[in-house]
Amino acid sequence: NSVDAAKPLLRKAIQISQQTPYWHCRLLFQLAQLHTLEKDLVSACDLLGVGAEYARVVGSEYTRALFLLSKGMLLLMERKLQEVHPLLTLCGQIVENWQGNPIQKESLRVFFLVLQVTHYLDAGQVKSVKPCLKQLQQCIQTISTLHDDEILPSNPADLFHWLPKEHMCVLVYLVTVMHSMQAGYLEKAQKYTDKALMQLEKLKMLDCSPILSSFQVILLEHIIMCRLVTGHKATALQEISQVCQLCQQSPRLFSNHAAQLHTLLGLYCVSVNCMDNAEAQFTTALRLTNHQELWAFIVTNLASVYIREGNRHQEVLYSLLERINPDHSFPVSSHCLRAAAFYVRGLFSFFQGRYNEAKRFLRETLKMSNAEDLNRLTACSLVLLGHIFYVLGNHRESNNMVVPAMQLASKIPDMSVQLWSSALLRDLNKACGNAMDAHEAAQMHQNFSQQLLQDHIEACSLPEHNLITCGRRRVLAGDQPEEGSVPGADMWPSTPLLLSKKDLTCVSSSPTVDRRPASCAVPSSEWTQHQPGQPPVRLLDRATQLLRASVGP
């Protein structure tokens, strides 16, 4: 193993290089990278701490900040939040106080703000992150106006940089897309995804850095989520195929994104009502991940599939719901995931006919989603509450829920919730004797239905549709998944979820940094039984970027 052979050589080189600051720091970065690649984050953090102290001793506050920010990234990966907060506070002070090359200073600030933004997004705090995200966007604008003059630092320990500014621009687009997806601003997410992909294509003509392929995969994952929400399954499927091809070209990408790919395929399967395949894809995704947030999200997805299948998987379903019980020891700290878990519990109670219990869960979801501007989750909860009030005969309260749900869904736009809401509005207005309003709602429902049916037929006719069997045929992953009475009403809710998990990966003193996908929840609209739609649950987990400590001169 070349890594095992390299580590003792690097340790020896570190011992004898203490009088040459540049080489000593570079070797520490390289050894930390190797430990990170092997997922030995404790050893990597220790080395980065040693590097930070060494940089302080030799008077390089700039490189000290790089070491500390890299360590902060790894601590975020390990979920050691009590250590992260004071470390990021210290980093912020160092960055603000350091006086040096403007591009280097702004680069440090971008690194620091990216950590803060992804930390907030990881916690599902879409509203709280806005000030940091705005600072990050302003910072990248400042960098783009600065000239890349080659001014060699006087301190040889400062001969490092994080990322080229062109890469930082793409990264800022990426975290902006993540925020837009989580907040439910899908048109904005599509806009910035398109910009970032265009810039990536230009960069890849001149630069073969693996980080660019990672960015491309993550951005494609997000645009796939957008397509599924907005009712463009055929396009989403073609882009899933594109991600598969990119991952098959790189063992690193394949390893880092396999679970997310199977989760995406599972969501697509739900959208076209292939529930056995959805179960297989989610089960495969569970086997391929050891990350708590992704695990919780996949389990939530799988529970939603079992809820839709009625009594077929009752024992397994009860077990899954208990493991993601938001009232008791929820396995992760994400605000979004916990709100989504309340929603799924509400959906389950709705199908069980326990309406008061369902209302309690959904009101908790609304409380949490309103607190952090989770617009799609708000829309889904409102329409399901409206459905419950409709079933109970409280038409006025149902209308008070469904109208804002439709308005919010139109703003996102979310075809599933619009389809479901229009069906409810049609029946509500019929029940209240409002013939004109009922006709208008029926026409809207028919239009949404036709769009989704046409898209459904187009998607299922594509050759890429065969990808849905890849979990069983071991096309994407080496693991074989185990195989493991709801009335057919006109308004039959379902809730596919999606999370693409973004891990933090490697500190590098070479020109490569990799990292894993991003998290987001996406509802796909499902059609074959002429349902008005499904309430999708939306979440966006964290995406992060680690240090690229390239040679300066």
BAMI-157784 format. One record per residue (C-alpha): residue in one letter; x negated, y negated, z negated. Coordinates in Angstrom, 1 decimal. Layout:
BAMI-157784
{node 'A' {X Y Z}}
...
end
This chain:
BAMI-157784
{node 'N' {0.0 0.0 0.0}}
{node 'S' {-1.6 -3.2 1.2}}
{node 'V' {0.1 -5.3 -1.6}}
{node 'D' {-1.3 -3.0 -4.3}}
{node 'A' {-4.7 -3.3 -2.7}}
{node 'A' {-4.5 -7.1 -2.5}}
{node 'K' {-3.5 -7.8 -6.1}}
{node 'P' {-6.8 -6.8 -7.8}}
{node 'L' {-8.7 -8.7 -5.1}}
{node 'L' {-6.6 -11.8 -5.8}}
{node 'R' {-7.0 -11.5 -9.6}}
{node 'K' {-10.8 -11.3 -9.1}}
{node 'A' {-10.8 -14.3 -6.8}}
{node 'I' {-8.7 -16.3 -9.3}}
{node 'Q' {-11.3 -15.5 -12.0}}
{node 'I' {-14.2 -16.8 -10.0}}
{node 'S' {-12.5 -19.8 -8.4}}
{node 'Q' {-11.8 -22.0 -11.4}}
{node 'Q' {-14.4 -24.6 -10.4}}
{node 'T' {-12.7 -25.0 -6.9}}
{node 'P' {-9.2 -26.4 -7.6}}
{node 'Y' {-7.9 -26.0 -4.1}}
{node 'W' {-8.7 -22.3 -3.8}}
{node 'H' {-7.8 -21.6 -7.4}}
{node 'C' {-4.3 -23.0 -6.9}}
{node 'R' {-3.9 -21.4 -3.5}}
{node 'L' {-4.8 -18.0 -4.9}}
{node 'L' {-2.4 -18.4 -7.8}}
{node 'F' {0.4 -19.2 -5.3}}
{node 'Q' {-0.5 -16.2 -3.2}}
{node 'L' {-0.5 -13.8 -6.2}}
{node 'A' {2.8 -15.2 -7.5}}
{node 'Q' {4.2 -14.6 -4.0}}
{node 'L' {3.2 -11.0 -4.1}}
{node 'H' {4.8 -10.5 -7.5}}
{node 'T' {8.0 -12.2 -6.2}}
{node 'L' {8.1 -10.0 -3.2}}
{node 'E' {8.0 -7.0 -5.5}}
{node 'K' {10.7 -8.5 -7.6}}
{node 'D' {8.3 -8.8 -10.6}}
{node 'L' {9.6 -12.2 -11.5}}
{node 'V' {8.2 -12.2 -15.0}}
{node 'S' {4.6 -11.9 -13.7}}
{node 'A' {5.3 -14.4 -11.0}}
{node 'C' {6.6 -16.9 -13.6}}
{node 'D' {3.6 -16.4 -15.8}}
{node 'L' {1.2 -17.1 -12.9}}
{node 'L' {3.1 -20.2 -12.0}}
{node 'G' {2.9 -21.4 -15.6}}
{node 'V' {-0.8 -20.8 -15.5}}
{node 'G' {-1.0 -22.8 -12.3}}
{node 'A' {1.0 -25.7 -13.7}}
{node 'E' {-1.3 -25.9 -16.7}}
{node 'Y' {-4.4 -25.7 -14.5}}
{node 'A' {-3.1 -28.5 -12.2}}
{node 'R' {-2.5 -30.7 -15.3}}
{node 'V' {-6.1 -30.1 -16.5}}
{node 'V' {-7.6 -31.0 -13.1}}
{node 'G' {-5.4 -34.1 -12.9}}
{node 'S' {-3.0 -33.0 -10.1}}
{node 'E' {0.5 -33.9 -11.2}}
{node 'Y' {1.7 -33.3 -7.7}}
{node 'T' {0.7 -29.7 -7.6}}
{node 'R' {1.7 -29.3 -11.2}}
{node 'A' {5.2 -30.2 -10.1}}
{node 'L' {5.1 -27.7 -7.2}}
{node 'F' {4.1 -24.9 -9.7}}
{node 'L' {6.9 -25.9 -12.1}}
{node 'L' {9.6 -26.3 -9.5}}
{node 'S' {8.6 -22.8 -8.2}}
{node 'K' {8.9 -21.4 -11.7}}
{node 'G' {12.2 -23.1 -12.1}}
{node 'M' {13.4 -21.4 -9.0}}
{node 'L' {12.4 -18.0 -10.3}}
{node 'L' {14.0 -18.7 -13.7}}
{node 'L' {17.3 -19.5 -11.8}}
{node 'M' {16.9 -16.1 -10.1}}
{node 'E' {16.6 -14.4 -13.5}}
{node 'R' {19.5 -16.4 -14.9}}
{node 'K' {17.3 -17.8 -17.7}}
{node 'L' {19.3 -21.0 -17.8}}
{node 'Q' {18.1 -22.0 -21.3}}
{node 'E' {14.6 -22.1 -19.9}}
{node 'V' {15.6 -23.7 -16.6}}
{node 'H' {17.2 -26.9 -18.1}}
{node 'P' {14.2 -28.2 -20.0}}
{node 'L' {11.9 -27.3 -17.2}}
{node 'L' {13.9 -29.1 -14.6}}
{node 'T' {14.1 -32.1 -16.9}}
{node 'L' {10.3 -32.1 -17.1}}
{node 'C' {10.0 -31.8 -13.4}}
{node 'G' {12.3 -34.7 -12.8}}
{node 'Q' {10.1 -36.9 -15.0}}
{node 'I' {6.9 -35.8 -13.3}}
{node 'V' {8.4 -36.4 -9.8}}
{node 'E' {9.6 -39.9 -10.7}}
{node 'N' {6.4 -40.9 -12.4}}
{node 'W' {4.0 -39.6 -9.7}}
{node 'Q' {2.5 -42.2 -7.5}}
{node 'G' {1.1 -40.9 -4.3}}
{node 'N' {1.7 -40.2 -0.6}}
{node 'P' {5.4 -41.2 0.1}}
{node 'I' {6.1 -38.1 2.1}}
{node 'Q' {4.7 -35.8 -0.6}}
{node 'K' {6.7 -37.7 -3.3}}
{node 'E' {10.0 -37.4 -1.3}}
{node 'S' {9.2 -33.8 -0.6}}
{node 'L' {9.0 -33.1 -4.3}}
{node 'R' {12.2 -34.9 -4.8}}
{node 'V' {13.9 -32.8 -2.2}}
{node 'F' {12.6 -29.6 -3.8}}
{node 'F' {13.9 -30.8 -7.2}}
{node 'L' {17.3 -31.9 -5.9}}
{node 'V' {17.7 -28.7 -3.9}}
{node 'L' {17.3 -26.7 -7.1}}
{node 'Q' {19.8 -28.9 -8.9}}
{node 'V' {22.4 -28.7 -6.1}}
{node 'T' {22.1 -24.9 -5.7}}
{node 'H' {22.3 -24.5 -9.5}}
{node 'Y' {25.6 -26.4 -9.6}}
{node 'L' {26.9 -24.5 -6.6}}
{node 'D' {25.9 -21.2 -8.1}}
{node 'A' {28.0 -22.2 -11.1}}
{node 'G' {30.9 -23.1 -8.8}}
{node 'Q' {30.8 -26.7 -9.9}}
{node 'V' {31.7 -28.4 -6.6}}
{node 'K' {32.8 -31.7 -8.1}}
{node 'S' {29.9 -32.0 -10.6}}
{node 'V' {27.3 -31.5 -7.9}}
{node 'K' {28.4 -34.5 -5.7}}
{node 'P' {26.0 -37.1 -7.2}}
{node 'C' {23.0 -34.8 -6.8}}
{node 'L' {24.0 -33.8 -3.3}}
{node 'K' {24.4 -37.5 -2.4}}
{node 'Q' {20.9 -38.2 -3.7}}
{node 'L' {19.5 -35.3 -1.7}}
{node 'Q' {21.1 -36.5 1.5}}
{node 'Q' {19.7 -40.0 0.9}}
{node 'C' {16.3 -38.5 0.2}}
{node 'I' {16.1 -36.6 3.4}}
{node 'Q' {17.1 -39.8 5.3}}
{node 'T' {14.2 -41.6 3.7}}
{node 'I' {11.8 -38.8 4.7}}
{node 'S' {13.0 -38.9 8.3}}
{node 'T' {11.9 -42.5 8.5}}
{node 'L' {8.4 -42.0 7.1}}
{node 'H' {5.4 -41.4 9.4}}
{node 'D' {3.4 -38.2 9.1}}
{node 'D' {0.1 -39.9 8.8}}
{node 'E' {-2.6 -37.4 7.8}}
{node 'I' {-3.9 -39.0 4.6}}
{node 'L' {-6.1 -36.5 2.8}}
{node 'P' {-5.6 -36.7 -0.9}}
{node 'S' {-8.5 -37.6 -3.1}}
{node 'N' {-7.8 -34.6 -5.4}}
{node 'P' {-8.5 -31.3 -3.6}}
{node 'A' {-5.8 -29.7 -5.7}}
{node 'D' {-3.2 -31.8 -3.9}}
{node 'L' {-3.8 -30.1 -0.5}}
{node 'F' {-0.4 -28.4 -0.5}}
{node 'H' {3.0 -29.1 0.7}}
{node 'W' {6.4 -27.5 0.3}}
{node 'L' {8.1 -27.5 3.6}}
{node 'P' {7.7 -29.5 6.9}}
{node 'K' {10.2 -32.3 6.9}}
{node 'E' {12.0 -30.7 9.9}}
{node 'H' {12.6 -27.6 7.8}}
{node 'M' {13.8 -29.7 4.9}}
{node 'C' {16.3 -31.4 7.2}}
{node 'V' {17.8 -28.0 8.1}}
{node 'L' {17.8 -27.0 4.4}}
{node 'V' {19.8 -30.1 3.5}}
{node 'Y' {22.3 -29.4 6.2}}
{node 'L' {22.5 -25.9 4.8}}
{node 'V' {23.3 -27.0 1.2}}
{node 'T' {25.8 -29.5 2.6}}
{node 'V' {27.5 -26.7 4.5}}
{node 'M' {27.6 -24.7 1.3}}
{node 'H' {29.2 -27.5 -0.6}}
{node 'S' {31.8 -28.2 2.1}}
{node 'M' {32.7 -24.5 2.3}}
{node 'Q' {33.2 -24.2 -1.4}}
{node 'A' {35.2 -27.4 -1.6}}
{node 'G' {37.3 -26.4 1.3}}
{node 'Y' {36.2 -29.0 3.9}}
{node 'L' {35.9 -26.6 6.7}}
{node 'E' {35.7 -29.0 9.6}}
{node 'K' {32.8 -30.8 7.9}}
{node 'A' {31.2 -27.4 7.3}}
{node 'Q' {31.5 -26.5 10.9}}
{node 'K' {30.1 -29.9 12.0}}
{node 'Y' {27.0 -29.6 9.9}}
{node 'T' {26.5 -26.0 10.8}}
{node 'D' {26.5 -26.9 14.5}}
{node 'K' {24.0 -29.6 13.9}}
{node 'A' {21.7 -27.4 11.9}}
{node 'L' {21.9 -24.5 14.4}}
{node 'M' {21.1 -26.9 17.2}}
{node 'Q' {18.1 -28.2 15.4}}
{node 'L' {17.0 -24.7 14.5}}
{node 'E' {17.0 -23.7 18.2}}
{node 'K' {14.7 -26.6 19.0}}
{node 'L' {12.3 -25.7 16.1}}
{node 'K' {12.2 -22.0 17.0}}
{node 'M' {10.9 -22.9 20.5}}
{node 'L' {7.7 -24.3 18.8}}
{node 'D' {7.6 -22.5 15.4}}
{node 'C' {7.9 -18.8 14.7}}
{node 'S' {8.1 -19.2 10.9}}
{node 'P' {10.4 -16.5 9.4}}
{node 'I' {12.1 -19.1 7.3}}
{node 'L' {13.8 -20.4 10.4}}
{node 'S' {15.4 -17.0 11.1}}
{node 'S' {16.6 -17.0 7.4}}
{node 'F' {18.2 -20.4 7.8}}
{node 'Q' {19.8 -19.2 11.1}}
{node 'V' {21.3 -16.1 9.5}}
{node 'I' {22.6 -18.1 6.5}}
{node 'L' {24.2 -20.7 8.7}}
{node 'L' {25.8 -18.1 10.8}}
{node 'E' {27.2 -16.4 7.7}}
{node 'H' {28.8 -19.7 6.8}}
{node 'I' {30.3 -20.4 10.3}}
{node 'I' {31.6 -16.9 10.3}}
{node 'M' {33.5 -17.7 7.1}}
{node 'C' {34.8 -20.8 8.6}}
{node 'R' {36.1 -18.9 11.7}}
{node 'L' {37.9 -16.4 9.5}}
{node 'V' {39.6 -19.0 7.4}}
{node 'T' {40.7 -21.1 10.4}}
{node 'G' {42.0 -18.1 12.3}}
{node 'H' {39.2 -17.4 14.8}}
{node 'K' {38.5 -13.7 14.1}}
{node 'A' {37.2 -12.9 17.6}}
{node 'T' {34.5 -15.5 17.4}}
{node 'A' {33.7 -14.6 13.9}}
{node 'L' {33.2 -10.9 14.9}}
{node 'Q' {30.8 -11.9 17.8}}
{node 'E' {28.8 -14.0 15.3}}
{node 'I' {28.7 -11.0 12.8}}
{node 'S' {27.2 -9.0 15.7}}
{node 'Q' {24.7 -11.8 16.3}}
{node 'V' {23.7 -11.7 12.6}}
{node 'C' {23.3 -7.9 12.8}}
{node 'Q' {20.9 -8.3 15.8}}
{node 'L' {18.8 -10.9 14.0}}
{node 'C' {18.6 -8.7 10.9}}
{node 'Q' {17.6 -5.7 12.9}}
{node 'Q' {14.6 -7.6 14.2}}
{node 'S' {13.2 -8.2 10.8}}
{node 'P' {12.8 -5.8 7.9}}
{node 'R' {12.8 -8.7 5.4}}
{node 'L' {16.0 -10.2 6.8}}
{node 'F' {17.6 -6.7 6.9}}
{node 'S' {16.7 -6.0 3.3}}
{node 'N' {17.9 -9.4 2.1}}
{node 'H' {21.2 -9.6 4.0}}
{node 'A' {22.5 -6.1 4.3}}
{node 'A' {24.9 -6.4 1.4}}
{node 'Q' {26.3 -9.7 2.7}}
{node 'L' {26.7 -8.2 6.2}}
{node 'H' {28.8 -5.3 4.8}}
{node 'T' {30.8 -7.8 2.8}}
{node 'L' {31.5 -9.9 5.9}}
{node 'L' {32.5 -6.8 7.8}}
{node 'G' {34.8 -5.8 4.9}}
{node 'L' {36.4 -9.1 5.0}}
{node 'Y' {36.9 -8.9 8.8}}
{node 'C' {38.4 -5.4 8.3}}
{node 'V' {40.9 -6.9 5.8}}
{node 'S' {41.8 -9.6 8.4}}
{node 'V' {42.7 -6.9 11.0}}
{node 'N' {44.5 -4.6 8.5}}
{node 'C' {41.8 -1.8 8.6}}
{node 'M' {42.0 -1.1 4.9}}
{node 'D' {40.1 2.2 4.9}}
{node 'N' {37.2 0.5 6.7}}
{node 'A' {37.4 -2.5 4.4}}
{node 'E' {37.1 -0.2 1.4}}
{node 'A' {34.1 1.6 3.0}}
{node 'Q' {32.3 -1.7 3.8}}
{node 'F' {32.8 -3.1 0.3}}
{node 'T' {31.7 0.1 -1.3}}
{node 'T' {28.6 0.1 0.9}}
{node 'A' {27.9 -3.5 -0.1}}
{node 'L' {28.2 -2.6 -3.8}}
{node 'R' {25.6 0.1 -3.3}}
{node 'L' {23.2 -2.4 -1.7}}
{node 'T' {23.3 -5.1 -4.3}}
{node 'N' {22.0 -5.4 -7.9}}
{node 'H' {23.0 -9.0 -8.3}}
{node 'Q' {25.8 -9.7 -10.8}}
{node 'E' {27.5 -12.5 -8.9}}
{node 'L' {27.7 -10.6 -5.6}}
{node 'W' {28.8 -7.5 -7.5}}
{node 'A' {31.6 -9.4 -9.2}}
{node 'F' {32.7 -10.9 -5.9}}
{node 'I' {32.7 -7.6 -4.0}}
{node 'V' {34.6 -5.9 -6.8}}
{node 'T' {37.2 -8.8 -6.6}}
{node 'N' {37.4 -8.2 -2.9}}
{node 'L' {37.9 -4.5 -3.4}}
{node 'A' {40.5 -5.0 -6.0}}
{node 'S' {42.5 -7.2 -3.6}}
{node 'V' {42.4 -4.3 -1.1}}
{node 'Y' {43.7 -1.9 -3.6}}
{node 'I' {46.4 -4.3 -4.7}}
{node 'R' {47.7 -4.4 -1.2}}
{node 'E' {47.7 -0.6 -0.9}}
{node 'G' {50.2 -0.2 -3.8}}
{node 'N' {50.0 3.0 -5.9}}
{node 'R' {47.3 4.7 -3.8}}
{node 'H' {44.3 3.7 -6.1}}
{node 'Q' {46.0 2.8 -9.4}}
{node 'E' {43.4 4.2 -11.7}}
{node 'V' {40.5 2.7 -9.8}}
{node 'L' {42.3 -0.6 -9.5}}
{node 'Y' {42.9 -0.8 -13.3}}
{node 'S' {39.3 0.0 -13.9}}
{node 'L' {38.1 -2.7 -11.5}}
{node 'L' {40.4 -5.4 -12.9}}
{node 'E' {39.2 -4.6 -16.4}}
{node 'R' {35.6 -5.1 -15.3}}
{node 'I' {36.3 -8.5 -13.9}}
{node 'N' {38.8 -9.6 -16.6}}
{node 'P' {38.4 -13.4 -16.9}}
{node 'D' {39.9 -13.4 -20.3}}
{node 'H' {37.3 -11.1 -21.8}}
{node 'S' {33.5 -11.1 -21.3}}
{node 'F' {33.6 -12.0 -17.6}}
{node 'P' {30.3 -10.7 -16.1}}
{node 'V' {29.1 -13.9 -14.5}}
{node 'S' {29.1 -17.6 -15.4}}
{node 'S' {30.3 -18.9 -12.0}}
{node 'H' {33.3 -21.2 -12.4}}
{node 'C' {34.6 -20.3 -9.0}}
{node 'L' {34.3 -16.5 -9.5}}
{node 'R' {36.1 -16.7 -12.8}}
{node 'A' {38.9 -18.9 -11.3}}
{node 'A' {39.2 -16.4 -8.4}}
{node 'A' {39.4 -13.5 -10.9}}
{node 'F' {42.4 -15.3 -12.6}}
{node 'Y' {44.0 -15.6 -9.1}}
{node 'V' {43.6 -11.9 -8.4}}
{node 'R' {45.0 -11.0 -11.8}}
{node 'G' {48.0 -13.3 -10.9}}
{node 'L' {48.4 -11.6 -7.6}}
{node 'F' {48.4 -8.1 -9.2}}
{node 'S' {51.0 -9.2 -11.8}}
{node 'F' {53.1 -10.6 -8.9}}
{node 'F' {53.1 -7.3 -7.1}}
{node 'Q' {54.0 -5.6 -10.4}}
{node 'G' {57.0 -7.9 -10.9}}
{node 'R' {55.5 -9.4 -14.1}}
{node 'Y' {56.2 -13.0 -13.0}}
{node 'N' {55.6 -14.8 -16.3}}
{node 'E' {52.2 -13.1 -16.6}}
{node 'A' {51.5 -14.0 -13.0}}
{node 'K' {52.4 -17.6 -13.7}}
{node 'R' {50.0 -17.7 -16.6}}
{node 'F' {47.1 -16.5 -14.6}}
{node 'L' {47.8 -18.8 -11.7}}
{node 'R' {48.2 -21.8 -13.9}}
{node 'E' {44.7 -21.0 -15.3}}
{node 'T' {43.4 -20.8 -11.7}}
{node 'L' {45.0 -24.2 -10.9}}
{node 'K' {43.5 -25.7 -14.0}}
{node 'M' {40.0 -24.5 -13.1}}
{node 'S' {40.2 -25.2 -9.4}}
{node 'N' {41.5 -28.8 -10.0}}
{node 'A' {38.7 -29.4 -12.5}}
{node 'E' {36.1 -28.8 -9.7}}
{node 'D' {38.0 -29.7 -6.5}}
{node 'L' {38.2 -26.1 -5.2}}
{node 'N' {40.8 -27.0 -2.6}}
{node 'R' {41.3 -23.7 -1.0}}
{node 'L' {41.8 -21.9 -4.3}}
{node 'T' {44.2 -24.6 -5.3}}
{node 'A' {46.2 -24.2 -2.1}}
{node 'C' {46.3 -20.4 -2.6}}
{node 'S' {47.5 -20.7 -6.2}}
{node 'L' {50.2 -23.2 -5.3}}
{node 'V' {51.7 -21.1 -2.5}}
{node 'L' {51.7 -17.9 -4.7}}
{node 'L' {53.4 -19.9 -7.5}}
{node 'G' {55.9 -21.2 -5.0}}
{node 'H' {56.6 -17.6 -3.9}}
{node 'I' {57.2 -16.6 -7.5}}
{node 'F' {59.6 -19.4 -8.1}}
{node 'Y' {61.4 -18.6 -4.9}}
{node 'V' {61.8 -14.9 -6.0}}
{node 'L' {63.1 -16.2 -9.4}}
{node 'G' {65.7 -18.4 -7.6}}
{node 'N' {64.1 -21.7 -8.7}}
{node 'H' {64.1 -23.3 -5.3}}
{node 'R' {63.3 -26.8 -6.5}}
{node 'E' {60.2 -25.8 -8.4}}
{node 'S' {59.2 -23.5 -5.5}}
{node 'N' {59.4 -26.5 -3.1}}
{node 'N' {57.3 -28.5 -5.5}}
{node 'M' {54.6 -25.9 -5.2}}
{node 'V' {54.8 -25.0 -1.5}}
{node 'V' {54.9 -28.5 0.0}}
{node 'P' {51.5 -29.6 -1.5}}
{node 'A' {50.1 -26.2 -0.6}}
{node 'M' {51.0 -26.7 3.0}}
{node 'Q' {49.6 -30.2 3.0}}
{node 'L' {46.3 -29.0 1.5}}
{node 'A' {46.1 -26.0 3.8}}
{node 'S' {46.6 -28.3 6.8}}
{node 'K' {43.8 -30.5 5.6}}
{node 'I' {41.3 -27.7 5.1}}
{node 'P' {42.6 -26.2 7.6}}
{node 'D' {43.5 -22.7 6.5}}
{node 'M' {45.7 -20.7 8.9}}
{node 'S' {46.6 -18.1 6.3}}
{node 'V' {48.0 -20.4 3.8}}
{node 'Q' {49.8 -22.5 6.5}}
{node 'L' {51.4 -19.3 7.8}}
{node 'W' {52.5 -18.2 4.4}}
{node 'S' {53.7 -21.7 3.4}}
{node 'S' {55.7 -22.2 6.6}}
{node 'A' {57.6 -18.9 6.0}}
{node 'L' {58.4 -20.0 2.4}}
{node 'L' {59.5 -23.4 3.6}}
{node 'R' {61.7 -21.9 6.2}}
{node 'D' {63.5 -19.6 3.7}}
{node 'L' {63.7 -22.3 1.0}}
{node 'N' {65.4 -24.7 3.4}}
{node 'K' {67.7 -22.0 4.6}}
{node 'A' {68.7 -21.3 1.0}}
{node 'C' {69.3 -25.0 0.3}}
{node 'G' {71.3 -25.5 3.5}}
{node 'N' {68.8 -27.8 5.2}}
{node 'A' {69.2 -26.5 8.7}}
{node 'M' {66.9 -29.0 10.5}}
{node 'D' {64.1 -28.6 8.0}}
{node 'A' {64.5 -24.8 8.2}}
{node 'H' {64.3 -24.9 12.0}}
{node 'E' {61.2 -27.1 11.9}}
{node 'A' {59.5 -24.7 9.4}}
{node 'A' {60.5 -21.7 11.4}}
{node 'Q' {59.0 -23.2 14.5}}
{node 'M' {55.7 -23.9 12.6}}
{node 'H' {55.7 -20.4 11.4}}
{node 'Q' {56.3 -19.0 14.9}}
{node 'N' {53.4 -21.1 16.3}}
{node 'F' {51.0 -20.0 13.5}}
{node 'S' {52.1 -16.4 14.0}}
{node 'Q' {51.5 -16.5 17.8}}
{node 'Q' {48.0 -18.0 17.4}}
{node 'L' {47.0 -15.4 14.8}}
{node 'L' {48.5 -12.5 16.8}}
{node 'Q' {46.7 -13.5 19.9}}
{node 'D' {43.5 -13.8 18.0}}
{node 'H' {44.1 -10.4 16.4}}
{node 'I' {44.5 -8.7 19.7}}
{node 'E' {41.5 -10.4 21.2}}
{node 'A' {39.3 -9.4 18.2}}
{node 'C' {40.4 -5.8 18.2}}
{node 'S' {39.7 -5.5 22.0}}
{node 'L' {36.0 -6.6 21.6}}
{node 'P' {33.3 -3.9 21.7}}
{node 'E' {31.9 -5.5 18.5}}
{node 'H' {35.1 -4.3 16.7}}
{node 'N' {33.4 -0.9 16.5}}
{node 'L' {31.0 -2.4 13.9}}
{node 'I' {33.8 -1.9 11.3}}
{node 'T' {32.8 1.8 11.2}}
{node 'C' {29.1 1.1 10.6}}
{node 'G' {29.4 1.7 6.8}}
{node 'R' {30.3 5.4 7.5}}
{node 'R' {28.0 5.9 10.4}}
{node 'R' {25.0 4.3 8.6}}
{node 'V' {24.4 1.8 11.4}}
{node 'L' {23.5 -1.1 9.1}}
{node 'A' {22.6 0.6 5.9}}
{node 'G' {21.1 3.9 4.8}}
{node 'D' {23.8 4.6 2.2}}
{node 'Q' {27.0 6.5 2.9}}
{node 'P' {30.0 5.0 1.1}}
{node 'E' {32.2 7.3 -0.8}}
{node 'E' {35.8 7.8 0.4}}
{node 'G' {37.4 6.9 -2.1}}
{node 'S' {55.4 0.8 -3.7}}
{node 'V' {55.0 -2.7 -2.4}}
{node 'P' {58.1 -3.8 -0.5}}
{node 'G' {57.4 -4.9 3.1}}
{node 'A' {58.9 -8.3 2.7}}
{node 'D' {58.5 -11.1 5.2}}
{node 'M' {56.2 -13.0 2.8}}
{node 'W' {53.7 -10.3 1.8}}
{node 'P' {50.6 -11.9 0.2}}
{node 'S' {47.2 -10.5 0.3}}
{node 'T' {43.8 -11.9 -0.7}}
{node 'P' {40.6 -11.0 1.0}}
{node 'L' {37.6 -12.6 -0.6}}
{node 'L' {34.1 -13.1 0.6}}
{node 'L' {30.8 -13.9 -1.1}}
{node 'S' {27.6 -14.1 0.6}}
{node 'K' {25.0 -14.0 -2.1}}
{node 'K' {22.0 -16.2 -1.9}}
{node 'D' {19.0 -15.0 -3.8}}
{node 'L' {16.0 -17.0 -4.4}}
{node 'T' {13.0 -15.5 -2.8}}
{node 'C' {9.4 -16.0 -2.4}}
{node 'V' {6.9 -18.5 -3.4}}
{node 'S' {4.3 -18.7 -0.8}}
{node 'S' {1.0 -20.3 0.0}}
{node 'S' {1.4 -19.0 3.6}}
{node 'P' {3.7 -20.6 6.1}}
{node 'T' {6.6 -18.3 5.1}}
{node 'V' {9.4 -18.5 2.7}}
{node 'D' {12.3 -16.2 2.8}}
{node 'R' {15.5 -16.2 1.0}}
{node 'R' {18.8 -14.4 1.0}}
{node 'P' {22.3 -15.3 2.1}}
{node 'A' {24.8 -17.7 0.7}}
{node 'S' {28.0 -17.2 -1.1}}
{node 'C' {31.4 -18.1 -0.1}}
{node 'A' {34.8 -16.8 -0.3}}
{node 'V' {36.8 -16.6 2.8}}
{node 'P' {40.3 -15.4 3.5}}
{node 'S' {40.9 -13.8 6.8}}
{node 'S' {44.3 -13.9 8.1}}
{node 'E' {45.9 -10.6 8.5}}
{node 'W' {48.5 -10.0 11.0}}
{node 'T' {49.8 -6.6 12.0}}
{node 'Q' {52.9 -6.6 9.7}}
{node 'H' {54.0 -10.1 10.7}}
{node 'Q' {53.2 -11.5 7.3}}
{node 'P' {53.2 -15.2 6.8}}
{node 'G' {49.8 -15.0 5.5}}
{node 'Q' {47.6 -14.2 2.6}}
{node 'P' {46.2 -16.3 -0.1}}
{node 'P' {42.5 -16.2 0.3}}
{node 'V' {40.2 -17.0 -2.6}}
{node 'R' {37.3 -19.2 -1.9}}
{node 'L' {34.0 -19.3 -3.5}}
{node 'L' {30.6 -20.2 -2.7}}
{node 'D' {27.7 -18.9 -4.5}}
{node 'R' {24.2 -20.2 -4.6}}
{node 'A' {21.7 -20.7 -1.8}}
{node 'T' {18.2 -21.6 -2.7}}
{node 'Q' {14.8 -22.3 -1.3}}
{node 'L' {11.5 -21.6 -2.8}}
{node 'L' {8.1 -23.1 -2.5}}
{node 'R' {6.2 -23.1 0.7}}
{node 'A' {2.7 -24.0 -0.4}}
{node 'S' {1.0 -24.4 2.9}}
{node 'V' {-2.6 -25.4 3.4}}
{node 'G' {-2.8 -29.2 3.6}}
{node 'P' {-5.5 -30.1 6.0}}
end
